[in-house]
């Protein structure tokens, strides 16, 4: 195909390049002063530019660097970069039910929903219904050419969701040959093993070219029992000095960690049922006989006063917790291109992905009353319970704690299938390039639960009496519904028919659809004295839809701790965008080139209406060594389907009614006048007092989406420079300052908070009061809606520092690469009120400093890379005070990875490596010892692989 090619100084492309390449593939310095340089499209702009002359900071991860890092999932490497947080990963999603196994990235820690993930510059269907976050499990690493990460001004180019920036995964467009790749990763402790196999083939003959890849990956589960540092966990106790005469409640902690580690056991639940009579705790043998419970070593009371044990019978925390979700992936990817003639080409891209994951948690744990005449109990237990008889319970009654191990662990499998096709026509008309495309993506995500039970049926089945010589369920209504007595006071002694009546599996089906059509054209518009003015125009239409359908038992809330209502929602958006790149000065002292970069995007959402995004920036090439760039932009994020259309689910909260007369003398002084004025404005008399019935119970309300949401708005700025000193060959330094101010952030509040915020506001004209309903006659609060609202603001700022240096020697070539992020400020305010401002800078997920340093070495057919990842010391909470605990400080954390490659022949490559070389576990202290979002939780592991080209 004919391509737009111009003669330009390669040095200009070099000094303007803001690209930081994680895989150490630097742009080769040309031998000639000038060369033919192809115009390409780089992330952050639709204008095709010279080489890597990008208008905004870009970090590039090459496909080769994924191999060097010993990972087989794009997300695994993104999570380790200093400018990202883990959105979701198999190490953090085990207990998230519907999201188990997902892999999302989170730029700048602003949330996965504010990070836009593209594939070849086009949108990709999301991974979970109601969300906009892309599941990186669906991208096969074998076809990744590079990953470009940009920040600042991206919304003006790509639209909603790009507030924090864009992750653009660029795939290989063609391939010639067949390559087989297999690898394995084996931790030095059991659990978490990984296997990978991939075959890639393609052809570049004639006008047509294509690449196809089929890959399979498996990673196994890690339970807490698989790791020594998880089996014997840190144990927090109440400060033994609490209650002492000289105890200083202001400056001495209530909760303390004094190095106590062990396998903590909660005695209140047992696999055969447990209860207390006369100060002694009892349970049952496997065959159903009463016995005194074998308790372990008593621990000091925890901060709430509960006494747990080391060892013994009961609920063993480590036995019932799982750290890493097992995940199986099959990916099929194919891309083809057909040159219709020298100026036009047809492209097609197909992605099929199937991922299977399952989360796992403890068996159901239930606490329920058992009467002394329960016919399922052995006689000794009946007699013991009858000893507690009183006027309310003539036969006696005890509270039974039961861990339903006979029903098995609660497991929820996630079966996700993705199919996506992208068709395009691209080429040149004269000096202008064009791209017309259409994409259609569909995800079917089905979740199935095992080890579930009908909760009310369980209570009916274990409450049995003797009637006409037969043991039957106490409730006549339950008997009419098929209830059979279920003997749980032992192990496996129940009647199978009774078990079948209580136990069940559950299913929720869900689907996601995304359809996009768009077109763009770019090229040089006209000449000005400093050079050619380039521009791009883009038009795009997108429609998204998501729905879920839980089975009837889930919809009706009949299952243990598992209720879900159906979701159905959709939106569409029409967008148009324009970009201009205007050279202002050229070839002047202290101004080799000064270029104005602008972009504007108009969007019309069917849900949140019309909006716009824009950016304006300057690229200033001072001389051959120094380039400065400044960008200012407005970005937006439209509410997603979940935030808009989440179905109503009932909840219950304890509510404080600030308008009650009994609160009149207990109002917070700062807001007392506002509360009185707002209550009066609603016509509530000063003598109003809710009824005793209202006070005696938690109040019902609903958790629901909000179709009135508007777009979030971010104003961001980036200022930075690229320095390539002539006196140091092959060295570059990039420093960028960035700042994001986000307003109208979407946030949800509990009913309790809604009432407080409503009446403490300056007037009733606030987002919270419309979500509260009062009875017009009694004035009692009768309903509330926990809807997301546009109430929050945040401010995040910091610096990115990137340095590259390459050194060629007689004994091999060395490369040194540092990527660092300094977090200057992270402020979040859920309401915008001064009192609600929270500073997260320096907390566990947001350390002030994060570094990734890589040293690579190449000699002939051998190469090696040593990578250090470091995070600075943090704290659990910035709102900590000395009377809370004694373990707020979290130490710094560093890990090392070593990987090697050797080309045995031109066709065969062998790989080995050791990840987390020194087996660094998370800091062994409460709050972080199992934190997979911030620390390495898998431990030391050995990797080995081979690649063979046929």
ZAMARGU-4260 file (C-alpha; in steps of 0.2 Angstrom, whole numbers, plus 5000, padded with zeros to 4 digits):
<rodrens>
0) 5000/5000/5000 | 5006/5018/4996 | 5010/5027/5012 | 5012/5045/5016 | 5031/5047/5018
5) 5040/5063/5020 | 5059/5067/5021 | 5062/5073/5039 | 5076/5074/5051 | 5077/5059/5061
10) 5085/5069/5075 | 5068/5079/5076 | 5058/5064/5079 | 5070/5058/5092 | 5071/5074/5102
15) 5052/5076/5102 | 5049/5058/5107 | 5041/5057/5124 | 5040/5038/5124 | 5046/5028/5138
20) 5048/5010/5133 | 5047/4997/5147 | 5055/4983/5137 | 5071/4994/5133 | 5068/4994/5114
25) 5074/5011/5110 | 5073/5020/5094 | 5088/5017/5083 | 5099/5033/5080 | 5099/5035/5061
30) 5116/5035/5052 | 5110/5048/5040 | 5105/5065/5045 | 5088/5063/5036 | 5078/5047/5032
35) 5061/5042/5026 | 5050/5042/5041 | 5032/5035/5040 | 5018/5044/5047 | 5009/5033/5061
40) 4995/5036/5073 | 5001/5036/5091 | 4990/5034/5106 | 4983/5051/5112 | 4979/5058/5095
45) 4970/5053/5079 | 4983/5063/5068 | 4996/5052/5060 | 5013/5059/5065 | 5031/5057/5062
50) 5037/5041/5071 | 5035/5043/5089 | 5032/5062/5089 | 5017/5061/5102 | 5008/5076/5109
55) 5006/5068/5127 | 5017/5058/5138 | 5017/5039/5133 | 5024/5024/5141 | 5026/5009/5130
60) 5027/4991/5135 | 5033/4980/5120 | 5027/4963/5117 | 5044/4957/5120 | 5045/4964/5137
65) 5030/4954/5142 | 5040/4939/5138 | 5055/4946/5148 | 5044/4949/5163 | 5039/4930/5163
70) 5020/4934/5162 | 5007/4928/5151 | 4994/4940/5155 | 4994/4959/5150 | 4987/4963/5167
75) 5000/4955/5177 | 5013/4967/5170 | 5002/4983/5170 | 4998/4980/5189 | 5017/4981/5192
80) 5019/4998/5184 | 5021/5013/5196 | 5007/5023/5188 | 4994/5010/5190 | 4984/5001/5204
85) 4976/4984/5203 | 4958/4987/5198 | 4953/4968/5200 | 4964/4953/5198 | 4963/4935/5202
90) 4973/4939/5218 | 4959/4952/5224 | 4943/4946/5217 | 4940/4929/5225 | 4926/4936/5236
95) 4918/4948/5224 | 4906/4934/5217 | 4901/4941/5200 | 4918/4948/5197 | 4928/4933/5202
100) 4943/4931/5190 | 4942/4948/5181 | 4958/4957/5177 | 4956/4976/5176 | 4969/4990/5177
105) 4967/5006/5186 | 4978/5021/5180 | 4983/5034/5194 | 4971/5025/5206 | 4956/5034/5200
110) 4946/5018/5197 | 4945/5006/5183 | 4929/5014/5176 | 4940/5030/5173 | 4953/5020/5163
115) 4949/5017/5145 | 4956/5002/5137 | 4957/5001/5118 | 4963/4987/5106 | 4971/4995/5091
120) 4964/5012/5095 | 4946/5005/5096 | 4934/5002/5110 | 4933/4984/5117 | 4918/4977/5126
125) 4918/4977/5145 | 4921/4962/5156 | 4906/4963/5168 | 4888/4968/5165 | 4885/4986/5171
130) 4903/4991/5171 | 4914/4999/5158 | 4930/4991/5163 | 4939/4979/5150 | 4944/4962/5156
135) 4962/4960/5151 | 4960/4941/5151 | 4953/4942/5134 | 4969/4949/5126 | 4981/4935/5121
140) 4999/4941/5125 | 5006/4932/5110 | 4999/4944/5098 | 5003/4960/5107 | 5015/4971/5097
145) 5015/4984/5111 | 5005/4993/5124 | 5004/5012/5124 | 4999/5020/5140 | 4995/5039/5139
150) 4988/5051/5152 | 4980/5069/5150 | 4968/5075/5137 | 4963/5058/5131 | 4944/5061/5133
155) 4945/5074/5119 | 4952/5061/5107 | 4943/5045/5113 | 4928/5050/5123 | 4921/5045/5140
160) 4930/5034/5152 | 4947/5041/5148 | 4948/5053/5163 | 4964/5044/5170 | 4971/5040/5153
165) 4971/5027/5140 | 4979/5009/5139 | 4980/5005/5120 | 4984/4987/5116 | 4991/4987/5099
170) 4992/4969/5091 | 5003/4962/5077 | 4994/4965/5060 | 5003/4950/5051 | 5015/4936/5053
175) 5024/4924/5042 | 5027/4907/5049 | 5022/4896/5063 | 5027/4898/5081 | 5024/4887/5096
180) 5026/4893/5114 | 5024/4884/5130 | 5029/4889/5148 | 5026/4884/5166 | 5027/4893/5182
185) 5030/4884/5198 | 5029/4892/5215 | 5041/4885/5229 | 5025/4882/5240 | 5010/4873/5233
190) 4996/4882/5225 | 4996/4895/5212 | 5004/4885/5198 | 5003/4891/5180 | 5004/4883/5163
195) 5003/4891/5146 | 5003/4885/5128 | 5001/4896/5112 | 5002/4893/5093 | 5004/4908/5081
200) 5003/4906/5063 | 5001/4918/5048 | 5006/4923/5030 | 5012/4939/5022 | 5010/4933/5004
205) 5003/4944/4990 | 4990/4957/4994 | 4983/4947/5009 | 4991/4945/5026 | 4985/4938/5042
210) 4990/4932/5059 | 4980/4919/5070 | 4984/4914/5088 | 4976/4901/5099 | 4982/4901/5117
215) 4978/4892/5133 | 4982/4897/5150 | 4979/4890/5167 | 4982/4897/5185 | 4978/4887/5200
220) 4970/4892/5216 | 4979/4898/5232 | 4971/4895/5249 | 4977/4902/5265 | 4982/4884/5270
225) 4994/4884/5255 | 5005/4898/5262 | 5014/4898/5279 | 5012/4917/5281 | 4993/4915/5279
230) 4991/4899/5289 | 4998/4907/5304 | 4991/4925/5303 | 4993/4940/5314 | 4981/4941/5328
235) 4974/4957/5335 | 4969/4958/5353 | 4962/4971/5365 | 4975/4981/5374 | 4977/4972/5391
240) 4978/4989/5399 | 4961/4994/5394 | 4951/4996/5410 | 4967/5000/5421 | 4966/5014/5432
245) 4980/5023/5424 | 4975/5019/5406 | 4976/5034/5394 | 4961/5032/5382 | 4967/5046/5372
250) 4985/5041/5369 | 4985/5022/5372 | 4978/5010/5358 | 4963/5000/5361 | 4969/4987/5348
255) 4986/4980/5348 | 4997/4968/5338 | 5011/4961/5348 | 5019/4949/5336 | 5006/4935/5340
260) 5004/4923/5325 | 4993/4908/5324 | 4979/4898/5317 | 4964/4908/5324 | 4948/4898/5328
265) 4931/4906/5331 | 4922/4894/5343 | 4905/4901/5340 | 4902/4890/5324 | 4906/4871/5322
270) 4903/4858/5309 | 4891/4849/5320 | 4883/4863/5329 | 4889/4871/5345 | 4880/4880/5360
275) 4883/4886/5377 | 4875/4880/5393 | 4881/4885/5411 | 4896/4893/5404 | 4902/4877/5395
280) 4902/4875/5376 | 4896/4859/5369 | 4896/4851/5351 | 4893/4834/5344 | 4903/4819/5339
285) 4902/4814/5320 | 4890/4801/5325 | 4879/4813/5334 | 4883/4811/5352 | 4884/4826/5364
290) 4901/4831/5370 | 4910/4845/5378 | 4919/4855/5364 | 4938/4853/5362 | 4943/4871/5363
295) 4961/4876/5359 | 4972/4888/5369 | 4961/4904/5374 | 4968/4920/5366 | 4967/4937/5375
300) 4950/4945/5370 | 4949/4954/5353 | 4946/4973/5353 | 4927/4969/5353 | 4929/4958/5368
305) 4926/4941/5360 | 4938/4927/5365 | 4945/4916/5351 | 4957/4901/5352 | 4973/4894/5345
310) 4968/4877/5338 | 4954/4866/5344 | 4937/4864/5336 | 4927/4878/5328 | 4928/4889/5313
315) 4946/4889/5308 | 4949/4906/5298 | 4963/4899/5287 | 4954/4883/5282 | 4940/4894/5275
320) 4949/4908/5266 | 4955/4908/5248 | 4968/4921/5241 | 4969/4918/5223 | 4955/4914/5211
325) 4959/4899/5199 | 4957/4904/5181 | 4957/4895/5164 | 4958/4905/5148 | 4956/4900/5130
330) 4960/4914/5118 | 4958/4914/5099 | 4963/4929/5089 | 4964/4932/5071 | 4968/4948/5061
335) 4969/4950/5042 | 4972/4963/5029 | 4969/4963/5011 | 4976/4977/5000 | 4962/4981/4987
340) 4975/4992/4978 | 4989/5003/4982 | 4978/5016/4991 | 4965/5005/5000 | 4964/4990/5011
345) 4951/4980/5020 | 4954/4974/5038 | 4946/4962/5049 | 4949/4956/5067 | 4941/4942/5077
350) 4942/4939/5095 | 4935/4924/5104 | 4939/4921/5122 | 4932/4909/5135 | 4937/4911/5154
355) 4932/4900/5168 | 4935/4905/5186 | 4928/4901/5202 | 4928/4910/5219 | 4927/4900/5235
360) 4922/4904/5253 | 4918/4896/5269 | 4902/4885/5270 | 4887/4894/5276 | 4887/4899/5294
365) 4871/4901/5303 | 4865/4905/5321 | 4848/4899/5326 | 4838/4895/5341 | 4835/4876/5346
370) 4822/4871/5358 | 4824/4857/5371 | 4811/4846/5363 | 4820/4845/5346 | 4818/4827/5341
375) 4834/4827/5331 | 4845/4830/5347 | 4852/4816/5357 | 4843/4814/5374 | 4858/4821/5383
380) 4857/4837/5373 | 4839/4839/5376 | 4841/4837/5395 | 4854/4850/5395 | 4844/4862/5385
385) 4829/4859/5396 | 4839/4865/5410 | 4838/4883/5403 | 4819/4883/5404 | 4810/4899/5408
390) 4793/4906/5406 | 4796/4911/5388 | 4803/4894/5383 | 4796/4880/5394 | 4807/4867/5386
395) 4823/4878/5386 | 4831/4886/5371 | 4849/4889/5366 | 4857/4898/5351 | 4866/4885/5340
400) 4881/4890/5329 | 4882/4879/5314 | 4896/4879/5300 | 4887/4870/5286 | 4902/4859/5280
405) 4891/4845/5275 | 4884/4857/5261 | 4902/4860/5256 | 4911/4877/5253 | 4901/4890/5244
410) 4908/4890/5227 | 4903/4902/5213 | 4909/4898/5195 | 4911/4911/5182 | 4909/4906/5164
415) 4913/4920/5153 | 4913/4919/5134 | 4917/4934/5123 | 4916/4936/5104 | 4921/4952/5095
420) 4923/4956/5077 | 4930/4972/5070 | 4929/4977/5051 | 4938/4991/5043 | 4942/5000/5027
425) 4958/5011/5028 | 4969/5020/5015 | 4973/5036/5007 | 4963/5048/4996 | 4976/5060/4989
430) 4987/5066/5004 | 4973/5062/5017 | 4972/5045/5026 | 4955/5038/5032 | 4949/5024/5042
435) 4931/5018/5042 | 4927/5004/5055 | 4913/4994/5064 | 4915/4983/5079 | 4903/4972/5088
440) 4906/4963/5104 | 4896/4951/5115 | 4900/4944/5132 | 4890/4930/5140 | 4894/4929/5158
445) 4885/4915/5168 | 4888/4913/5187 | 4883/4897/5196 | 4883/4894/5215 | 4886/4877/5223
450) 4885/4873/5241 | 4870/4885/5243 | 4854/4882/5253 | 4836/4888/5255 | 4839/4897/5271
455) 4821/4896/5278 | 4819/4878/5273 | 4835/4874/5283 | 4828/4882/5298 | 4812/4873/5296
460) 4821/4856/5293 | 4832/4857/5308 | 4817/4861/5320 | 4809/4844/5322 | 4797/4836/5334
465) 4790/4819/5337 | 4772/4817/5331 | 4763/4801/5331 | 4779/4791/5334 | 4787/4800/5319
470) 4800/4814/5318 | 4793/4828/5308 | 4796/4846/5305 | 4788/4857/5318 | 4780/4868/5306
475) 4764/4861/5298 | 4766/4874/5284 | 4783/4868/5281 | 4778/4850/5281 | 4764/4854/5268
480) 4778/4861/5257 | 4788/4845/5258 | 4799/4848/5273 | 4809/4833/5280 | 4819/4833/5296
485) 4837/4837/5293 | 4849/4830/5306 | 4864/4841/5306 | 4870/4837/5324 | 4884/4826/5318
490) 4893/4823/5301 | 4884/4815/5287 | 4870/4808/5297 | 4856/4817/5288 | 4843/4809/5277
495) 4847/4812/5259 | 4830/4817/5254 | 4830/4830/5268 | 4846/4837/5262 | 4840/4838/5244
500) 4825/4848/5250 | 4836/4861/5258 | 4852/4861/5247 | 4852/4869/5230 | 4863/4877/5216
505) 4859/4894/5209 | 4862/4902/5192 | 4863/4920/5186 | 4864/4923/5167 | 4871/4939/5160
510) 4875/4947/5144 | 4884/4962/5137 | 4884/4970/5120 | 4894/4984/5112 | 4892/4990/5094
515) 4902/5004/5087 | 4903/5012/5070 | 4915/5026/5066 | 4926/5035/5054 | 4941/5046/5054
520) 4951/5056/5042 | 4968/5065/5045 | 4981/5074/5035 | 4990/5090/5032 | 4978/5104/5029
525) 4989/5118/5023 | 5006/5126/5026 | 5011/5140/5037 | 5028/5148/5039 | 5033/5136/5052
530) 5027/5120/5043 | 5011/5111/5039 | 4995/5112/5049 | 4989/5094/5052 | 4971/5089/5057
535) 4960/5075/5060 | 4941/5073/5060 | 4932/5059/5069 | 4914/5053/5070 | 4908/5039/5080
540) 4891/5030/5086 | 4891/5018/5100 | 4877/5008/5108 | 4880/4997/5124 | 4868/4985/5132
545) 4869/4974/5148 | 4856/4963/5157 | 4856/4950/5170 | 4844/4936/5175 | 4846/4928/5192
550) 4835/4912/5195 | 4819/4914/5205 | 4826/4909/5221 | 4839/4922/5220 | 4827/4936/5215
555) 4816/4931/5230 | 4830/4931/5242 | 4827/4913/5247 | 4845/4908/5248 | 4858/4910/5261
560) 4866/4927/5260 | 4863/4928/5241 | 4850/4940/5234 | 4851/4947/5216 | 4838/4956/5206
565) 4838/4957/5187 | 4847/4971/5178 | 4842/4978/5161 | 4849/4994/5154 | 4856/5002/5138
570) 4862/5018/5131 | 4869/5025/5115 | 4880/5040/5111 | 4884/5050/5095 | 4901/5059/5095
575) 4911/5070/5084 | 4929/5076/5087 | 4942/5087/5078 | 4960/5089/5081 | 4973/5102/5075
580) 4992/5102/5076 | 4998/5119/5072 | 5017/5123/5070 | 5020/5141/5077 | 5039/5142/5076
585) 5053/5132/5068 | 5072/5133/5066 | 5075/5148/5078 | 5087/5149/5092 | 5079/5141/5107
590) 5064/5135/5096 | 5069/5121/5084 | 5050/5118/5084 | 5035/5125/5094 | 5018/5117/5090
595) 5001/5120/5096 | 4990/5105/5099 | 4971/5106/5101 | 4957/5094/5101 | 4938/5096/5104
600) 4925/5082/5106 | 4906/5084/5106 | 4896/5069/5113 | 4877/5066/5115 | 4872/5053/5127
605) 4854/5046/5127 | 4856/5045/5146 | 4866/5060/5152 | 4863/5072/5137 | 4876/5082/5128
610) 4893/5086/5134 | 4911/5090/5127 | 4929/5087/5131 | 4944/5097/5125 | 4963/5099/5126
615) 4975/5112/5122 | 4994/5110/5123 | 5011/5116/5117 | 5026/5105/5112 | 5042/5115/5112
620) 5058/5108/5105 | 5070/5120/5113 | 5085/5112/5104 | 5092/5095/5099 | 5093/5090/5118
625) 5078/5097/5126 | 5059/5096/5123 | 5046/5104/5134 | 5027/5100/5134 | 5012/5107/5142
630) 4994/5101/5141 | 4978/5107/5148 | 4962/5097/5146 | 4944/5094/5151 | 4939/5075/5152
635) 4922/5067/5156 | 4915/5051/5161 | 4897/5046/5158 | 4888/5035/5171 | 4889/5017/5166
640) 4874/5005/5165 | 4876/4998/5182 | 4876/5016/5190 | 4861/5021/5180 | 4850/5005/5180
645) 4855/4994/5195 | 4838/4986/5200 | 4831/4990/5217 | 4837/4978/5231 | 4830/4980/5249
650) 4841/4985/5263 | 4839/4989/5282 | 4848/5003/5291 | 4848/5010/5308 | 4842/5028/5305
655) 4844/5044/5316 | 4830/5056/5313 | 4838/5073/5316 | 4820/5081/5316 | 4814/5071/5331
660) 4811/5082/5347 | 4822/5070/5357 | 4837/5075/5347 | 4834/5094/5349 | 4847/5096/5363
665) 4859/5084/5355 | 4862/5092/5338 | 4880/5095/5332 | 4884/5113/5335 | 4891/5116/5318
670) 4875/5110/5309 | 4861/5114/5322 | 4854/5129/5313 | 4854/5120/5296 | 4845/5105/5304
675) 4832/5116/5312 | 4829/5126/5296 | 4828/5111/5285 | 4816/5102/5296 | 4805/5117/5297
680) 4805/5119/5278 | 4798/5102/5277 | 4783/5107/5288 | 4789/5095/5302 | 4783/5102/5319
685) 4796/5104/5333 | 4786/5092/5344 | 4788/5078/5331 | 4794/5061/5338 | 4794/5045/5329
690) 4784/5030/5336 | 4791/5017/5348 | 4789/5004/5334 | 4799/5015/5322 | 4813/5016/5335
695) 4813/4998/5339 | 4819/4991/5322 | 4830/4995/5307 | 4821/5004/5294 | 4818/4997/5276
700) 4825/5006/5261 | 4831/5002/5243 | 4848/5001/5234 | 4845/5006/5217 | 4852/5015/5201
705) 4850/5033/5197 | 4844/5038/5179 | 4847/5056/5184 | 4865/5055/5185 | 4876/5067/5175
710) 4893/5066/5168 | 4909/5067/5179 | 4921/5081/5174 | 4939/5081/5176 | 4951/5096/5173
715) 4969/5089/5171 | 4986/5097/5167 | 5003/5089/5162 | 5019/5098/5161 | 5035/5090/5157
720) 5051/5088/5148 | 5062/5076/5138 | 5081/5078/5140 | 5093/5068/5129 | 5110/5076/5132
725) 5123/5075/5118 | 5137/5072/5131 | 5129/5055/5136 | 5126/5043/5122 | 5110/5033/5123
730) 5103/5042/5138 | 5086/5050/5140 | 5077/5057/5155 | 5058/5061/5155 | 5050/5070/5169
735) 5031/5075/5169 | 5020/5083/5182 | 5002/5079/5182 | 4986/5084/5191 | 4968/5079/5190
740) 4954/5088/5198 | 4938/5078/5196 | 4920/5085/5201 | 4903/5078/5201 | 4911/5061/5204
745) 4898/5047/5206 | 4896/5041/5224 | 4883/5031/5235 | 4878/5034/5253 | 4869/5023/5265
750) 4852/5028/5271 | 4860/5033/5288 | 4872/5045/5279 | 4858/5051/5267 | 4847/5058/5282
755) 4862/5066/5290 | 4868/5074/5274 | 4851/5080/5269 | 4847/5090/5285 | 4865/5096/5288
760) 4865/5104/5271 | 4863/5123/5269 | 4845/5120/5262 | 4834/5106/5256 | 4841/5109/5238
765) 4854/5096/5239 | 4856/5078/5231 | 4851/5069/5247 | 4834/5075/5253 | 4825/5069/5237
770) 4831/5052/5241 | 4821/5051/5258 | 4802/5049/5259 | 4792/5054/5275 | 4774/5049/5278
775) 4764/5065/5275 | 4753/5062/5291 | 4765/5055/5304 | 4781/5063/5297 | 4791/5047/5300
780) 4804/5042/5288 | 4796/5027/5278 | 4808/5025/5264 | 4825/5030/5257 | 4834/5026/5241
785) 4853/5023/5241 | 4856/5029/5224 | 4872/5035/5217 | 4873/5054/5216 | 4886/5066/5208
790) 4892/5072/5225 | 4911/5068/5226 | 4926/5078/5221 | 4944/5072/5221 | 4962/5079/5217
795) 4977/5069/5212 | 4994/5075/5207 | 5011/5069/5206 | 5027/5066/5195 | 5032/5053/5183
800) 5051/5050/5181 | 5058/5039/5167 | 5076/5036/5163 | 5085/5026/5150 | 5103/5022/5147
805) 5111/5009/5136 | 5129/5004/5136 | 5138/4993/5123 | 5154/4984/5129 | 5165/4971/5122
810) 5157/4958/5134 | 5139/4962/5130 | 5126/4976/5129 | 5119/4983/5145 | 5102/4992/5147
815) 5096/5002/5162 | 5078/5008/5164 | 5070/5017/5178 | 5051/5021/5179 | 5046/5030/5195
820) 5030/5039/5201 | 5029/5051/5215 | 5012/5054/5222 | 5011/5072/5228 | 4993/5072/5233
825) 4977/5061/5233 | 4962/5070/5241 | 4944/5063/5240 | 4929/5071/5247 | 4913/5061/5246
830) 4901/5077/5248 | 4912/5092/5244 | 4910/5098/5262 | 4926/5103/5271 | 4922/5090/5285
835) 4922/5076/5273 | 4939/5078/5265 | 4950/5063/5266 | 4969/5063/5261 | 4974/5046/5255
840) 4992/5051/5250 | 5004/5038/5258 | 4991/5025/5263 | 4994/5007/5258 | 4987/5008/5240
845) 4994/5025/5237 | 5012/5026/5243 | 5021/5042/5239 | 5035/5033/5229 | 5034/5018/5217
850) 5049/5012/5207 | 5052/4999/5194 | 5070/4997/5189 | 5076/4985/5176 | 5094/4980/5171
855) 5096/4970/5155 | 5111/4961/5148 | 5113/4954/5130 | 5128/4944/5124 | 5126/4935/5107
860) 5111/4923/5109 | 5110/4925/5128 | 5100/4939/5137 | 5095/4942/5155 | 5084/4955/5164
865) 5084/4959/5183 | 5069/4969/5188 | 5067/4978/5205 | 5050/4984/5210 | 5049/4995/5226
870) 5036/5004/5235 | 5039/5017/5249 | 5033/5015/5267 | 5015/5019/5270 | 5002/5019/5283
875) 4985/5010/5285 | 4976/5026/5288 | 4980/5045/5288 | 4966/5047/5300 | 4974/5036/5313
880) 4976/5042/5331 | 4986/5034/5345 | 4971/5027/5353 | 4966/5016/5338 | 4980/5004/5337
885) 4999/5001/5337 | 5001/4995/5319 | 4997/5009/5308 | 5014/5010/5300 | 5018/4999/5285
890) 5036/4997/5280 | 5043/4999/5262 | 5043/4984/5251 | 5055/4978/5237 | 5055/4962/5226
895) 5067/4956/5213 | 5063/4946/5197 | 5077/4938/5186 | 5073/4931/5169 | 5084/4924/5155
900) 5083/4919/5137 | 5094/4909/5126 | 5093/4906/5107 | 5098/4888/5105 | 5096/4890/5086
905) 5088/4903/5075 | 5072/4893/5078 | 5073/4887/5096 | 5073/4899/5111 | 5073/4893/5129
910) 5068/4904/5144 | 5070/4902/5163 | 5067/4914/5177 | 5064/4916/5196 | 5051/4928/5201
915) 5051/4936/5218 | 5068/4929/5220 | 5070/4932/5239 | 5052/4926/5243 | 5046/4942/5250
920) 5029/4941/5257 | 5018/4955/5262 | 5022/4964/5279 | 5017/4952/5292 | 5005/4963/5301
925) 4986/4966/5302 | 4978/4975/5287 | 4991/4970/5274 | 4998/4953/5277 | 4986/4946/5263
930) 4984/4962/5253 | 4986/4956/5235 | 4982/4973/5228 | 4998/4981/5235 | 5010/4966/5238
935) 5016/4951/5230 | 5006/4936/5238 | 5011/4921/5227 | 5029/4920/5234 | 5045/4914/5225
940) 5042/4904/5209 | 5052/4897/5195 | 5047/4899/5177 | 5053/4889/5162 | 5047/4890/5143
945) 5052/4887/5126 | 5048/4895/5109 | 5050/4886/5092 | 5048/4893/5075 | 5043/4881/5062
</rodrens>
